[in-house]
Every structure is written in C-alpha cells, then in structure tokens.
C-alpha cells in the first residue's frame, strides 16, 4: 500500500526538491513503508514535470536582477560594524584565558570537589 500512497502524497503536497526529504522523514516516522517513502521521493521529483504539462507552474521565468553590483548601503556598514565587534570579542576571549577555560571544561570533574556536600 505504501508505494501507492507515496506518489499520491507527493502530488497532493508538492514541495520543492529541498523539502521532500524532511517530508519523507515525517512519512517514515508516521508509519509508511520504506517502499512508500522511496516512491514519494521519486514521485516528488517528477511532479514538477507533470504539473508543467498542465500549466500549473509557469514556464516563463521573468526574474530580473535589480542590483548587480556591490554598493555601500546600511547593510554594508552593519556588516562591517559587527565584523569589528566579532573581532573584539575573539581578541577578548583569547586575552582573558578563554582557551584555558575551554580546556578545563573538557576535563572530568575532580571527585574531591564534586561530592563535598555528601557528608
């Protein structure tokens, strides 16, 4: 039954090829068979071709590039500002003993300090 249900779900829930794998995982966790999941994945890849024949998906792509060059706008200044902030935070982390703290956190706890309240 799964190989029949899988393609039907692919047609009903048409998602792009990026979204079909997470949806296939949902189907798998929902109890559909492995064959149904594989049928869903392959059917989802060809659904666009089928829909294109019925003109449900536009065949013409009229996208135009609005901005094709690098410009200095507010986003550029925000990026530079946060780059400076990130560089300062990395410098502060290195100068205040950050690497040593990370090494200390990676070691197991000392038994003498871990159970000092057990008395």
C-alpha positions as CSV (number, residue, x, y, z in Angstrom):
1,X,0.0,0.0,0.0
2,X,2.9,2.4,0.7
3,X,4.2,2.6,-2.9
4,X,0.7,3.6,-3.9
5,X,0.2,6.2,-1.1
6,X,3.7,7.7,-1.5
7,X,3.2,9.2,-5.0
8,X,-0.3,10.3,-4.1
9,X,1.1,12.3,-1.2
10,X,3.8,13.7,-3.4
11,X,1.2,15.0,-5.8
12,X,-1.0,16.4,-3.1
13,X,1.8,18.0,-1.1
14,X,4.1,19.2,-3.8
15,X,7.2,20.6,-2.2
16,X,10.5,21.6,-3.8
17,X,13.3,19.1,-4.0
18,X,14.8,20.5,-0.9
19,X,11.7,19.9,1.2
20,X,10.9,16.4,0.0
21,X,13.5,14.6,2.2
22,X,12.2,16.1,5.5
23,X,8.7,15.3,4.5
24,X,9.8,11.8,3.6
25,X,11.2,11.5,7.1
26,X,7.8,12.6,8.5
27,X,6.1,9.9,6.4
28,X,8.6,7.3,7.6
29,X,8.0,8.3,11.3
30,X,4.3,8.2,10.6
31,X,4.4,4.5,9.6
32,X,4.6,4.5,5.8
33,X,6.7,1.7,4.4
34,X,10.2,2.1,3.0
35,X,8.9,1.5,-0.5
36,X,6.3,4.2,0.1
37,X,9.0,6.7,1.2
38,X,11.2,5.9,-1.8
39,X,8.1,6.2,-4.1
40,X,7.3,9.5,-2.5
41,X,10.8,10.9,-3.1
42,X,11.0,9.8,-6.7
43,X,7.4,10.9,-7.5
44,X,8.1,14.3,-5.9
45,X,11.0,14.8,-8.3
46,X,8.8,14.3,-11.3
47,X,5.7,16.0,-10.1
48,X,7.0,19.4,-11.4
49,X,7.3,17.9,-14.9
50,X,3.7,16.6,-14.7
51,X,2.4,19.9,-13.4
52,X,4.3,21.8,-16.0
53,X,2.4,19.9,-18.7
54,X,-0.9,21.2,-17.1
55,X,0.5,24.8,-17.0
56,X,0.1,24.9,-13.2
57,X,3.7,26.0,-13.0
58,X,4.7,29.0,-15.2
59,X,7.0,28.0,-18.0
60,X,8.4,31.6,-18.3
61,X,10.8,32.9,-15.8
62,X,10.8,36.7,-15.7
63,X,13.2,37.3,-12.9
64,X,15.4,40.4,-13.3
65,X,18.4,41.4,-11.3
66,X,17.8,44.6,-9.5
67,X,21.2,45.2,-8.1
68,X,24.1,43.6,-10.0
69,X,27.0,45.5,-8.3
70,X,28.4,45.9,-4.9
71,X,27.1,49.0,-3.2
72,X,27.8,50.8,0.1
73,X,24.5,50.9,1.9
74,X,23.3,50.5,5.5
75,X,23.7,46.7,5.4
76,X,27.4,47.0,4.4
77,X,28.0,49.3,7.4
78,X,26.2,47.0,9.7
79,X,28.2,44.1,8.4
80,X,31.5,46.0,9.0
81,X,30.4,47.1,12.5
82,X,29.5,43.5,13.5
83,X,32.8,42.3,12.0
84,X,34.7,44.7,14.2
85,X,32.6,43.6,17.2
86,X,33.3,40.0,16.5
87,X,37.0,40.6,16.2
88,X,37.0,42.5,19.5
89,X,35.1,39.6,21.2
90,X,37.5,37.0,19.8
91,X,40.5,39.1,21.0
92,X,38.9,39.5,24.5
93,X,38.3,35.7,24.6
94,X,41.9,35.0,23.8
95,X,43.4,37.6,26.2
96,X,41.2,36.7,29.2
97,X,42.0,33.0,29.3
98,X,39.2,31.6,27.2
99,X,41.2,28.7,25.7
100,X,42.4,27.6,29.1
101,X,38.8,27.7,30.4
102,X,37.6,25.5,27.5
103,X,40.4,23.0,28.2
104,X,39.4,23.0,31.9
105,X,35.7,22.4,31.0
106,X,36.7,19.4,28.8
107,X,38.3,17.5,31.7
108,X,36.2,15.4,34.1
109,X,35.3,16.9,37.4
110,X,37.6,16.3,40.4
111,X,36.0,13.8,42.8
112,X,37.1,15.8,45.8
113,X,35.0,18.9,44.8
114,X,32.1,17.1,43.1
115,X,30.9,15.4,46.3
116,X,31.9,17.7,49.0
117,X,28.3,18.2,50.2
118,X,27.7,14.4,50.7
119,X,28.8,14.5,54.4
